[in-house]
Amino acid sequence: MPEKSTSVTDVTDRPLIGVTRAHACASRGDNRQPVTSVTIRHPDLTVLALDLGTTTGWALQSQSLITSGCLSLKPSRFDGGGMRYLRFRRWLEQLQIDAGPIGAVYFEEVRRHVGTDAAHVYGGLLGQLTGWCEECGIAYQGVPVGTIKQFATGKGNADKAAVIAAVRARGFSPVDDNEADAIAILLWAIETGGGVR
């Protein structure tokens, strides 16, 4: 079975670059060079984009078809504190089965949260996502909020309504800002090759 991630020195003949030092070490190609991006080289590579949160927006490109939606991770009153994370992990595993092997994951990299609870939820989901990606050998990369907004609207500090309008102008129908952000992340990854262009 071919490796899903490779070291920085082996980018010319592989579909993508692994984005973590662990991937580089595992493939025995760690030359201590910074590994910073995922390069999409094949259009048939399945790519997942996520806007992590209690309502997680997602967008998936598989075989040149883009699908998107929202996943509610709001706990019921009978759920324990960790149930949202277990549901998220199971959703990722089922998506991997349904969509075929995922080659790369991009997520919105948030550095500042308005509330403490939002920060805790984001951190827990990010921990589940990165652990799952490492376990499955899937390359992953965070995309700063300003980069996404700049790409989608031409303005790095655009509001949510502007991002939704920009995504709708490209022919998509997001139900909310979470789905719009995920679509914008996916389009950014596709059009820039993961930030390389």
CORMO-V257329 format. One record per backbone hydrogen bond with DSSP energy under -0.5 kcal/mol. CO is the residue of the C=O (numbers start at 1). NH is the residue of the N-H. E is the energy in kcal/mol with one decimal. If there is no record, write none. Layout:
BEGIN
co:nh:e
CO:NH:E
CO:NH:E
END
This chain:
BEGIN
co:nh:e
6:18:-1.5
7:10:-1.5
8:11:-0.6
11:14:-0.5
15:41:-1.4
20:24:-1.8
21:25:-2.8
22:26:-2.6
23:27:-1.6
24:29:-2.4
24:30:-0.6
25:28:-1.5
29:31:-0.8
34:36:-0.7
37:39:-0.5
38:40:-0.6
39:41:-0.7
42:45:-1.7
43:64:-0.7
46:103:-2.8
46:104:-1.3
47:61:-2.8
48:106:-2.8
49:59:-2.1
50:52:-0.6
50:108:-1.9
51:57:-1.7
54:56:-0.7
54:73:-3.7
55:57:-0.5
56:71:-2.9
57:51:-2.7
58:69:-2.3
59:49:-3.1
60:62:-0.6
60:67:-2.5
61:47:-2.2
62:65:-1.5
65:62:-2.6
65:67:-0.5
67:60:-3.3
69:58:-2.7
70:72:-0.5
71:56:-2.6
71:73:-0.6
76:79:-1.3
80:83:-1.3
82:86:-1.8
83:87:-2.6
84:88:-2.0
85:89:-2.4
86:90:-2.4
87:91:-2.2
88:92:-2.3
89:93:-2.3
90:94:-2.5
91:95:-2.5
92:96:-2.2
93:97:-1.5
94:98:-3.0
95:99:-3.0
96:100:-0.6
101:46:-0.5
103:139:-1.0
104:48:-2.4
105:141:-2.0
106:50:-2.4
107:143:-2.9
108:110:-1.0
109:145:-0.9
115:119:-1.6
116:120:-2.3
117:121:-2.6
118:122:-2.6
119:123:-2.5
120:124:-2.4
121:125:-2.6
122:126:-2.8
123:127:-2.2
124:128:-2.1
125:129:-2.8
126:130:-2.8
127:131:-2.0
128:132:-2.4
129:133:-2.6
130:134:-2.5
131:135:-2.4
132:136:-2.2
133:137:-0.9
133:138:-2.7
134:137:-0.6
139:105:-2.2
141:107:-1.9
143:109:-2.8
144:148:-1.8
145:149:-2.4
146:150:-2.6
147:151:-2.2
148:152:-2.6
149:153:-2.8
149:154:-0.7
149:155:-0.9
150:154:-1.5
155:158:-1.4
159:163:-1.6
160:164:-2.4
161:165:-2.4
162:166:-2.3
163:167:-2.3
164:168:-2.5
165:169:-2.1
166:170:-0.6
167:170:-0.8
167:172:-1.6
168:171:-1.8
176:180:-2.1
177:181:-2.4
178:182:-2.0
179:183:-2.4
180:184:-2.5
181:185:-2.5
182:186:-2.4
183:187:-2.8
184:188:-2.4
185:189:-2.5
186:190:-2.5
187:191:-3.0
188:192:-2.2
189:193:-0.7
189:194:-1.2
192:196:-1.0
192:197:-2.7
END
